[in-house]
Structure formats: structure tokens, C-alpha cells
Amino acid sequence: MHGSQILLSGIIAIIIYKTVRSYLANKISLLFTLFWLGLWVTVIVALFLPGWLDIIAKPLGIGRGVDFAIYFSIIVLFYLVYRIYSHLMRIESKLTQIVRKEAIKKAKK
């Protein structure tokens, strides 16, 4: 076992702990919790068994498993940025509607 595997495993264990804690405090949904737990468990498996990434990458036409992991990570990050942006736009729209209604009420008085 390499030092980097120990260090990264410790960091991931802390992240998993915080994710579970957030779920138990009802701060995040079960689906979101399962998504993140699945992602971090996959990272730990890849950390200790990097060869299995090659098994997935080869049929997809990707030369190395690490390249597959990087491509997959970028796709997940772009998707999450899209979701955050979409959610932010909905919040902004709702806030605009609330402010307009309040301004109209105030103007009528």
C-alpha cells in the first residue's frame, strides 16, 4: 500500500462521513446521498484496483483506464455545473416574481 493510497483513502473516508452526516441531518436527499456514496466508493475501488478501469476503457476505445476516469470525471463535473446553473436560474426567477409582487403591493398602498 502506497502513502498516496492511504492519504486519499483518509480524505475520501472524511467525505463519505460528511455525506452520511448531511443525509442524517436531512440536508440532502437519499438519491443525492446514494449518488455521492457510489461515486466515492468507485474512486476507492479504482484507487486500490486500478486495473479494472482498463477493462472498462478498452471496449470504449479508450487506451488507458486513467484516461477513462478523467473523461468520466469531466462529464460528471459538467453535468453538476449544469444542474447547479439550472437550479440557480429557477431560484432567480422565483425571487424576481416575489419582488415584483411585493413592489406592486407597495406601489398600491
C-alpha positions in Angstrom: 0.0 0.0 0.0 1.4 3.4 -1.0 1.3 6.5 1.0 -0.9 8.2 -1.6 -3.5 5.4 -1.3 -3.6 5.9 2.5 -3.8 9.7 2.3 -6.5 9.6 -0.4 -8.5 6.9 1.4 -8.5 9.0 4.5 -9.7 12.1 2.6 -12.4 10.0 0.9 -13.5 8.5 4.3 -14.0 12.0 5.7 -16.0 13.0 2.6 -18.2 9.9 3.0 -18.7 10.6 6.7 -19.7 14.2 6.0 -22.1 13.0 3.2 -23.8 10.5 5.5 -24.0 13.1 8.3 -25.6 15.6 5.9 -28.2 13.0 4.9 -29.0 12.1 8.6 -29.4 15.8 9.3 -31.9 16.0 6.4 -29.7 18.4 4.5 -29.5 16.3 1.3 -31.8 13.7 -0.3 -31.4 10.0 -0.3 -30.8 10.0 -4.1 -28.1 12.6 -3.8 -26.5 10.7 -0.9 -26.5 7.4 -2.9 -25.0 9.2 -5.9 -22.1 10.6 -3.9 -21.6 7.4 -1.9 -21.5 5.4 -5.2 -19.0 7.9 -6.7 -16.7 7.8 -3.7 -16.8 4.0 -3.4 -15.9 3.8 -7.1 -13.0 6.1 -6.5 -11.7 4.0 -3.6 -12.0 0.8 -5.7 -10.2 2.5 -8.6 -7.5 3.6 -6.1 -6.7 0.1 -4.9 -7.6 -1.9 -8.1 -6.6 0.4 -11.0 -6.6 -2.5 -13.5 -10.4 -2.7 -13.6 -10.6 0.7 -15.2 -8.6 -0.7 -18.1 -11.3 -3.4 -18.5 -14.0 -0.7 -18.8 -11.9 1.6 -21.0 -10.7 -0.9 -23.7 -14.2 -1.7 -25.2 -15.0 2.0 -25.3 -11.9 2.7 -27.4 -10.0 4.5 -24.6 -6.4 3.5 -24.3 -5.9 3.6 -20.5 -8.2 3.3 -17.5 -6.9 6.6 -16.1 -8.0 8.4 -19.3 -11.5 6.9 -18.9 -11.6 8.1 -15.3 -10.6 11.6 -16.3 -13.2 11.7 -19.2 -15.9 10.4 -16.9 -15.0 12.9 -14.2 -15.2 15.8 -16.6 -18.6 14.6 -17.8 -19.9 14.4 -14.2 -18.5 17.8 -13.4 -20.1 19.4 -16.4 -23.4 17.8 -15.6 -23.2 19.0 -12.0 -22.4 22.6 -13.2 -25.4 22.4 -15.5 -27.7 21.2 -12.6 -26.4 24.0 -10.3 -26.9 26.6 -13.1 -30.4 25.3 -13.8 -31.3 25.4 -10.1 -29.9 28.9 -9.7 -31.9 30.2 -12.7 -35.1 28.7 -11.1 -34.3 30.4 -7.8 -33.6 33.7 -9.6 -36.9 33.5 -11.5 -38.9 32.8 -8.3 -37.1 35.7 -6.5 -37.9 38.0 -9.3 -41.6 37.1 -9.1 -41.7 37.6 -5.4 -40.0 41.0 -5.6 -42.4 42.1 -8.4 -45.5 41.1 -6.4 -44.2 43.0 -3.3 -43.3 46.0 -5.4 -46.8 46.1 -6.8 -48.4 45.7 -3.4 -46.2 48.5 -2.0 -47.0 50.8 -5.0 -50.7 50.3 -4.5 -50.5 51.5 -0.9 
